[in-house]
């Protein structure tokens, strides 16, 4: 039986399962693996902290999430695939109010990141944050 995301262990399951999919995905693996390389444990820890802060209200993430993504070689199809894998991970493992919140936040994040990446590309500018 699926349960909602209520504890750090749930966040870790979400993040680990999701990034296992990313690391094997035909479209996304080369981008993520190429940039993260052998620093996956560090990246996963940062993602635990990010989603723990966003979904559980336990403030463990202090950073600017957009900046590391600003110059990635991605477009709308990459964000659609990212979101599809995220939603698939949620659907396979969780159900509930916080799960719905995770889905909504991921969707908004993908929209915002794509918009900002395209904007900075068009203006040939660097983001401040």
C-alpha positions as CSV (number, residue, x, y, z in Angstrom):
1,X,0.0,0.0,0.0
2,X,1.3,3.4,-1.0
3,X,1.7,6.1,1.7
4,X,2.3,9.8,1.6
5,X,5.7,11.5,1.9
6,X,6.0,12.3,5.6
7,X,9.6,11.6,6.7
8,X,13.1,12.1,5.5
9,X,13.3,8.3,4.6
10,X,10.4,8.9,2.2
11,X,12.3,11.9,0.6
12,X,15.4,9.7,0.3
13,X,13.3,6.9,-1.4
14,X,11.9,9.5,-3.8
15,X,15.2,11.1,-4.7
16,X,17.1,7.8,-4.9
17,X,14.5,6.1,-7.1
18,X,14.1,9.2,-9.3
19,X,17.8,9.7,-9.9
20,X,18.3,6.0,-10.6
21,X,15.9,6.5,-13.5
22,X,17.7,9.7,-14.6
23,X,21.1,8.0,-14.6
24,X,19.8,5.3,-17.0
25,X,17.5,7.5,-19.2
26,X,18.4,7.7,-22.9
27,X,17.8,11.5,-23.0
28,X,19.0,12.7,-19.6
29,X,21.7,10.3,-18.4
30,X,24.5,11.8,-20.5
31,X,23.7,15.3,-19.3
32,X,23.5,14.4,-15.6
33,X,26.3,11.9,-15.5
34,X,28.5,14.3,-17.5
35,X,28.1,17.1,-15.2
36,X,27.9,15.3,-11.8
37,X,30.4,12.7,-12.7
38,X,31.6,10.9,-9.5
39,X,29.9,13.4,-7.2
40,X,26.6,11.6,-7.1
41,X,26.6,11.1,-3.3
42,X,27.0,14.9,-2.8
43,X,24.3,15.6,-5.4
44,X,21.9,13.2,-3.8
45,X,22.5,14.7,-0.3
46,X,21.8,18.1,-1.7
47,X,18.6,16.8,-3.3
48,X,17.5,15.2,0.0
49,X,18.0,18.5,1.7
50,X,16.1,20.4,-1.0
51,X,13.1,18.2,-1.0
52,X,13.1,17.9,2.8
53,X,12.9,21.6,3.0
54,X,10.3,22.0,0.2
55,X,8.0,19.1,1.2
56,X,8.5,18.6,4.9
57,X,9.2,22.2,6.0
58,X,12.4,21.0,7.7
59,X,14.9,23.7,6.6
60,X,18.0,21.8,5.7
61,X,18.7,23.3,2.3
62,X,20.3,26.7,1.9
63,X,21.2,27.5,-1.6
64,X,20.2,28.9,-5.0
65,X,18.7,26.0,-6.9
66,X,18.6,27.7,-10.3
67,X,22.2,28.8,-10.7
68,X,23.8,25.3,-11.3
69,X,21.2,24.7,-14.0
70,X,21.5,28.1,-15.8
71,X,23.8,26.9,-18.6
72,X,22.8,23.3,-19.0
73,X,22.4,22.1,-22.6
74,X,18.7,21.4,-22.2
75,X,15.4,22.4,-23.8
76,X,11.7,21.7,-23.3
77,X,12.0,18.0,-24.2
78,X,14.5,17.5,-21.4
79,X,12.2,19.1,-18.9
80,X,9.2,17.1,-20.1
81,X,11.2,13.9,-19.6
82,X,12.5,15.0,-16.2
83,X,9.0,15.7,-15.1
84,X,7.7,12.5,-16.5
85,X,10.3,10.5,-14.6
86,X,9.6,12.4,-11.4
87,X,5.8,11.9,-11.7
88,X,6.3,8.2,-12.5
89,X,8.4,7.9,-9.4
90,X,5.7,9.5,-7.3
91,X,3.0,7.3,-8.9
92,X,5.0,4.1,-8.2
93,X,5.8,4.9,-4.6
94,X,3.5,7.4,-2.9
95,X,0.0,8.7,-2.6
96,X,-1.4,11.7,-0.6
97,X,-1.4,15.4,0.0
98,X,2.4,15.9,0.2
99,X,2.8,13.7,-2.9
100,X,0.4,16.0,-4.7
101,X,2.4,18.9,-3.5
102,X,5.6,17.3,-4.8
103,X,4.0,16.8,-8.2
104,X,2.8,20.5,-8.3
105,X,6.1,21.9,-7.2
106,X,8.1,19.8,-9.7
107,X,5.9,21.0,-12.5
108,X,6.3,24.6,-11.5
109,X,10.0,24.2,-11.0
110,X,10.4,22.7,-14.5
111,X,8.4,25.5,-16.1
112,X,10.3,28.2,-14.2
113,X,13.8,26.7,-14.9
114,X,13.0,26.3,-18.6
115,X,11.7,29.9,-18.9
116,X,14.8,31.2,-17.1
117,X,17.2,29.1,-19.1
118,X,15.6,30.3,-22.4
119,X,15.7,33.9,-21.2
120,X,19.4,33.8,-20.3
121,X,20.2,32.1,-23.6
122,X,18.3,34.7,-25.6
123,X,19.8,37.6,-23.7
124,X,23.3,35.9,-23.5
125,X,23.3,36.8,-19.8
126,X,24.3,35.2,-16.5
127,X,21.8,34.8,-13.8
128,X,22.3,36.6,-10.5
129,X,20.8,33.8,-8.4
